[in-house]
């Protein structure tokens, strides 16, 4: 399969003044095992990023905690800061050698992290800066206000939030114009359907993490396989196609460290599921 014949055909969505294709790329898997340290094959990781752009992906999502720092650095070294690609990153989680994800939303920490992210991504302004997870030991409003201040100072263009409830999203919107929300959502996991509804009502981009989680796809394996056979597609492609059909504000960011898997994911943007099949998948997870 050649990347020259593969083009991202997903619809578009506006994040601030930037128009992106709705199918993006999540760069978490470009790190080592347990998302700690460098990848086993750095050259392949760079190839994946370069091929993503060749295939028409113009929205890449990462975080300072991926590696930590590894994913951002790879992006900066591989593609730099192209004008036609929106690179989103996140702050608000600490890592340790045990691979834990520890919430840390203290304002001074976020202010420090934005500087390291700017350096690793080789840019003067972060296109989309997201609060990775609310910190129970820090006022949510204080954390969000810091992101708003970074935007006012020109270090950040757009602000997003992640792993939030409806109430937290509404609180964030009182302090800053929230461009995106990144919460878990896929064919099987609809636990954030209420947050998605708020995003739809307010034209906020909804970035589903774990969009094609294998275990979640297994939960409806027989149905997905039946539909996949009809479209000569894979389970993952059907899962992505359903997300793209489910809502105009959904921005899936499937991640991979394999160039062929990347191309397969992009191919999903060409699928046009029948309304009946979209509804069957929708009903299966409710």
Number of C-alpha atoms within 10 A of each C-alpha: 9 9 18 9 10 17 18 23 18 23 13 14 19 15 20 15 8 12 15 21 20 26 31 27 26 22 26 24 21 32 25 19 13 14 19 24 17 20 20 12 12 15 11 15 25 19 14 24 23 16 19 23 21 16 20 20 26 22 23 22 24 26 25 25 25 26 24 20 20 25 32 31 21 23 24 20 14 17 15 16 19 12 9 13 20 21 25 21 28 26 27 25 22 16 17 11 8 8 14 12 13 14 18 21 26 17 18 10 14 22 16 11 17 22 14 16 24 19 14 20 25 18 16 14 21 27 20 22 29 27 28 25 22 23 17 10 10 14 14 18 15 15 22 26 17 21 29 20 15 21 20 12 11 12 20 21 19 25 28 28 28 24 17 20 14 16 10 17 19 14 14 24 15 13 16 19 15 24 23 25 26 24 24 19 24 26 26 21 17 15 14 17 16 12 22 25 16 15 22 16 9 12 17 22 23 28 26 22 20 18 25 25 17 13 10 18 22 15 15 16 14 12 16 25 18 11 20 17 12 10 14 11 17 16 22 21 23 30 24 26 23 22 25 23 18 16 14 16 25 25 30 27 25 26 23 19 23 14 20 15 15 20 21 17 27 27 21 23 22 15 20 15 17 10 9 9 16 18 14 14 21 17 10 13 15 11
